[in-house]
Amino acid sequence: MKVLTLALLLSLPVAQVIPPKPLRQPITHNTKRSKGGRWYLAATGHAVYCYGPVMTVPRANGGLQKVATFCRDGSAVVPLKE
């Protein structure tokens, strides 16, 4: 009787417990450049987040224009509202 019980217990399938793999977080270009940026008001009236320095560049009419550089939307230069 003991042998029959032992054989029955050993023949039962045993589920293996495998811990689930952690989900990977996708890395985008926005998360790579999350440090050192600042919000600016563009000449169009929209807010833009830029990583580079603010520069003063000459206008076509001879005046000067402040621009923000290396913005999150992919623009290299965005004219700023004065």
C-alpha positions in Angstrom: 0.0 0.0 0.0 2.8 2.4 0.9 4.6 1.5 -2.4 1.4 2.2 -4.4 0.9 5.6 -2.7 4.5 6.5 -3.2 4.4 5.5 -6.9 1.2 7.6 -7.3 2.8 10.7 -5.7 5.9 10.4 -7.9 3.9 10.0 -11.1 2.0 13.3 -10.6 3.3 16.2 -12.8 5.1 18.9 -10.9 4.8 22.5 -12.2 8.1 24.4 -12.1 7.9 27.9 -10.8 9.8 30.2 -13.1 9.9 33.9 -12.1 8.6 36.2 -14.9 11.2 38.2 -16.8 11.1 41.9 -16.0 9.7 44.1 -18.8 12.3 46.2 -20.6 11.6 49.9 -20.8 11.9 51.2 -24.3 14.7 53.7 -24.7 13.8 56.7 -26.9 15.8 59.7 -27.9 13.7 61.8 -25.3 14.8 59.7 -22.4 18.4 59.8 -23.3 18.5 63.6 -23.2 16.5 64.2 -20.1 19.2 66.3 -18.3 20.1 69.9 -18.9 17.1 71.1 -20.8 15.0 74.2 -20.3 11.6 75.5 -21.5 11.4 78.5 -23.8 8.7 80.5 -25.4 9.1 80.4 -29.2 8.3 83.3 -31.5 5.3 81.4 -32.7 3.9 81.4 -29.2 4.5 77.7 -28.4 6.6 76.4 -25.5 9.7 74.5 -26.6 12.1 72.3 -24.6 15.7 72.9 -25.7 19.0 71.4 -24.6 21.6 73.8 -26.2 22.6 77.3 -25.4 20.6 80.4 -26.3 22.4 82.3 -29.1 22.0 85.7 -30.7 22.1 85.5 -34.5 21.8 88.3 -37.1 18.5 88.7 -39.0 18.2 89.4 -42.7 17.2 93.0 -42.0 20.3 93.7 -40.0 18.8 93.2 -36.5 19.5 90.5 -34.0 17.3 87.5 -33.0 17.6 85.3 -30.0 17.3 81.5 -30.8 17.3 78.4 -28.7 19.3 75.5 -30.0 18.9 71.7 -30.1 15.2 71.4 -29.2 13.3 68.2 -28.3 11.1 68.4 -31.4 14.2 67.9 -33.6 14.7 71.5 -34.6 18.3 72.7 -34.5 17.3 76.4 -34.1 14.0 77.9 -32.8 13.5 81.7 -32.8 12.5 83.0 -29.4 9.9 85.6 -28.4 11.6 88.7 -27.2 
